[in-house]
Amino acid sequence: MFDIFVSIVTNSFRLYVTKRFMELFFRKDEVNKNKELIVYFLFFGLTTVVHIMFQNPILNMLINLLGLYIITLVYESKHMIKVLVVALIYIINMVCDILSVFLLGNYNIGGSYEITAAFVTVLLILLCELIIERILHRDQINVVDIKHWKILIIVPISSIIILCATVINPETNRIFTVIESVGILIINIVIFYLYGELKKYYFTLEENLFFKQRTEAYAAQLDILV
């Protein structure tokens, strides 16, 4: 019973951090609030029930990835951006999960772990969100060249695959897993940074194009007056 209570509390906090993540990438003033509330509630209910009833890491991973993608559907943005957001949010969650369970004890896939690890996980996720929030710029447009999106998406997706292979391997060294997870976490935070820099770059291009067009319009008006 206590395990169920812990799952509900920690999943509620994780949902809160997930919403903060989503608002880093998508404009919340353009969202239908009722749809948003329903989607988040369904995500919380489904992930909590699956975790409590089945405790299957692979099933949990699939449900979380699917749930995160469904959440992105209520926001206005390009499909490529939504896929990147899902991959980045999930790999941050995954790394924090691995770090907490392996730092606080020996963990075998599908086995039990320290209750404390569940609370450490959500605190680590919140810490990562706060760091990334300082990196990104909420007020800038989501216009990035498609070739850059493809490059950015490769990193979090590859990270998920690498960590899955590491955790599944029964011969994996605990210390190696922790070091690898920290390295992957740093790499993906750098991806958030690159995303922010690309947004700034394209935002500047948009501004320059706007001023150029306005200058040309003024010049055309002067030619007509003269």
Contacts in CASP RR format, 6 or more apart in sequence:
PFRMAT RR
TARGET T0000
AUTHOR 0000-0000-0000
METHOD contacts of the structure
MODEL  1
MFDIFVSIVTNSFRLYVTKRFMELFFRKDEVNKNKELIVYFLFFGLTTVV
HIMFQNPILNMLINLLGLYIITLVYESKHMIKVLVVALIYIINMVCDILS
VFLLGNYNIGGSYEITAAFVTVLLILLCELIIERILHRDQINVVDIKHWK
ILIIVPISSIIILCATVINPETNRIFTVIESVGILIINIVIFYLYGELKK
YYFTLEENLFFKQRTEAYAAQLDILV
2 115 0 8 1.000
3 52 0 8 1.000
3 115 0 8 1.000
4 52 0 8 1.000
6 115 0 8 1.000
6 118 0 8 1.000
6 119 0 8 1.000
7 48 0 8 1.000
7 51 0 8 1.000
7 52 0 8 1.000
7 118 0 8 1.000
8 48 0 8 1.000
10 118 0 8 1.000
10 119 0 8 1.000
10 121 0 8 1.000
10 122 0 8 1.000
11 44 0 8 1.000
11 47 0 8 1.000
11 48 0 8 1.000
11 51 0 8 1.000
12 44 0 8 1.000
13 122 0 8 1.000
13 126 0 8 1.000
14 93 0 8 1.000
14 121 0 8 1.000
14 122 0 8 1.000
14 125 0 8 1.000
15 40 0 8 1.000
15 43 0 8 1.000
15 44 0 8 1.000
17 122 0 8 1.000
17 125 0 8 1.000
17 126 0 8 1.000
17 129 0 8 1.000
18 43 0 8 1.000
18 68 0 8 1.000
18 71 0 8 1.000
18 89 0 8 1.000
19 40 0 8 1.000
20 129 0 8 1.000
20 133 0 8 1.000
21 85 0 8 1.000
21 89 0 8 1.000
21 92 0 8 1.000
21 129 0 8 1.000
21 132 0 8 1.000
22 71 0 8 1.000
22 72 0 8 1.000
22 75 0 8 1.000
22 85 0 8 1.000
22 89 0 8 1.000
23 138 0 8 1.000
24 129 0 8 1.000
24 132 0 8 1.000
24 133 0 8 1.000
24 136 0 8 1.000
24 138 0 8 1.000
25 75 0 8 1.000
25 77 0 8 1.000
25 81 0 8 1.000
25 85 0 8 1.000
25 136 0 8 1.000
25 142 0 8 1.000
26 72 0 8 1.000
26 75 0 8 1.000
26 76 0 8 1.000
26 77 0 8 1.000
26 85 0 8 1.000
26 142 0 8 1.000
27 75 0 8 1.000
27 76 0 8 1.000
30 75 0 8 1.000
30 76 0 8 1.000
31 74 0 8 1.000
31 75 0 8 1.000
31 76 0 8 1.000
32 74 0 8 1.000
35 74 0 8 1.000
36 74 0 8 1.000
39 70 0 8 1.000
39 71 0 8 1.000
39 73 0 8 1.000
39 74 0 8 1.000
40 71 0 8 1.000
42 70 0 8 1.000
43 67 0 8 1.000
43 68 0 8 1.000
43 70 0 8 1.000
43 71 0 8 1.000
46 63 0 8 1.000
46 67 0 8 1.000
47 60 0 8 1.000
47 63 0 8 1.000
47 64 0 8 1.000
47 67 0 8 1.000
50 56 0 8 1.000
50 59 0 8 1.000
50 60 0 8 1.000
50 63 0 8 1.000
51 60 0 8 1.000
54 60 0 8 1.000
55 110 0 8 1.000
55 111 0 8 1.000
56 110 0 8 1.000
57 109 0 8 1.000
57 110 0 8 1.000
57 167 0 8 1.000
61 90 0 8 1.000
61 94 0 8 1.000
61 164 0 8 1.000
64 90 0 8 1.000
64 93 0 8 1.000
65 86 0 8 1.000
65 90 0 8 1.000
68 85 0 8 1.000
68 86 0 8 1.000
68 89 0 8 1.000
68 90 0 8 1.000
69 82 0 8 1.000
69 83 0 8 1.000
69 86 0 8 1.000
72 82 0 8 1.000
72 85 0 8 1.000
72 86 0 8 1.000
73 82 0 8 1.000
75 82 0 8 1.000
77 142 0 8 1.000
78 142 0 8 1.000
80 146 0 8 1.000
80 149 0 8 1.000
80 150 0 8 1.000
80 153 0 8 1.000
81 142 0 8 1.000
81 144 0 8 1.000
81 149 0 8 1.000
83 153 0 8 1.000
84 149 0 8 1.000
84 152 0 8 1.000
84 153 0 8 1.000
84 156 0 8 1.000
84 195 0 8 1.000
87 153 0 8 1.000
87 156 0 8 1.000
87 157 0 8 1.000
87 160 0 8 1.000
88 156 0 8 1.000
88 188 0 8 1.000
88 191 0 8 1.000
88 192 0 8 1.000
90 156 0 8 1.000
90 160 0 8 1.000
91 156 0 8 1.000
91 159 0 8 1.000
91 160 0 8 1.000
91 163 0 8 1.000
91 184 0 8 1.000
91 188 0 8 1.000
92 125 0 8 1.000
92 128 0 8 1.000
92 129 0 8 1.000
92 185 0 8 1.000
92 188 0 8 1.000
93 121 0 8 1.000
93 125 0 8 1.000
94 159 0 8 1.000
94 160 0 8 1.000
94 163 0 8 1.000
95 159 0 8 1.000
95 163 0 8 1.000
95 181 0 8 1.000
95 182 0 8 1.000
95 184 0 8 1.000
95 185 0 8 1.000
95 188 0 8 1.000
96 121 0 8 1.000
96 122 0 8 1.000
96 124 0 8 1.000
96 125 0 8 1.000
96 128 0 8 1.000
96 185 0 8 1.000
97 121 0 8 1.000
98 163 0 8 1.000
98 167 0 8 1.000
98 177 0 8 1.000
98 178 0 8 1.000
98 181 0 8 1.000
99 121 0 8 1.000
99 124 0 8 1.000
99 178 0 8 1.000
99 181 0 8 1.000
99 182 0 8 1.000
99 185 0 8 1.000
100 117 0 8 1.000
100 118 0 8 1.000
100 120 0 8 1.000
100 121 0 8 1.000
100 124 0 8 1.000
101 107 0 8 1.000
101 113 0 8 1.000
101 114 0 8 1.000
101 117 0 8 1.000
101 121 0 8 1.000
102 174 0 8 1.000
102 177 0 8 1.000
102 178 0 8 1.000
102 181 0 8 1.000
103 120 0 8 1.000
103 178 0 8 1.000
104 113 0 8 1.000
104 114 0 8 1.000
104 116 0 8 1.000
104 117 0 8 1.000
104 120 0 8 1.000
105 113 0 8 1.000
105 114 0 8 1.000
105 117 0 8 1.000
105 174 0 8 1.000
106 174 0 8 1.000
107 113 0 8 1.000
108 170 0 8 1.000
109 167 0 8 1.000
109 168 0 8 1.000
128 185 0 8 1.000
128 189 0 8 1.000
131 189 0 8 1.000
132 189 0 8 1.000
132 192 0 8 1.000
135 189 0 8 1.000
135 192 0 8 1.000
135 193 0 8 1.000
135 196 0 8 1.000
136 192 0 8 1.000
136 195 0 8 1.000
136 196 0 8 1.000
136 199 0 8 1.000
137 196 0 8 1.000
137 199 0 8 1.000
137 200 0 8 1.000
137 203 0 8 1.000
140 196 0 8 1.000
140 199 0 8 1.000
140 200 0 8 1.000
140 203 0 8 1.000
141 199 0 8 1.000
141 202 0 8 1.000
141 203 0 8 1.000
141 206 0 8 1.000
142 199 0 8 1.000
143 199 0 8 1.000
143 202 0 8 1.000
143 203 0 8 1.000
143 206 0 8 1.000
144 195 0 8 1.000
144 198 0 8 1.000
144 199 0 8 1.000
144 202 0 8 1.000
145 202 0 8 1.000
148 198 0 8 1.000
152 191 0 8 1.000
152 194 0 8 1.000
152 195 0 8 1.000
152 198 0 8 1.000
155 187 0 8 1.000
155 188 0 8 1.000
155 191 0 8 1.000
156 188 0 8 1.000
156 191 0 8 1.000
159 184 0 8 1.000
159 187 0 8 1.000
159 188 0 8 1.000
162 180 0 8 1.000
162 184 0 8 1.000
163 180 0 8 1.000
163 181 0 8 1.000
163 184 0 8 1.000
166 172 0 8 1.000
166 176 0 8 1.000
166 177 0 8 1.000
166 180 0 8 1.000
167 177 0 8 1.000
END
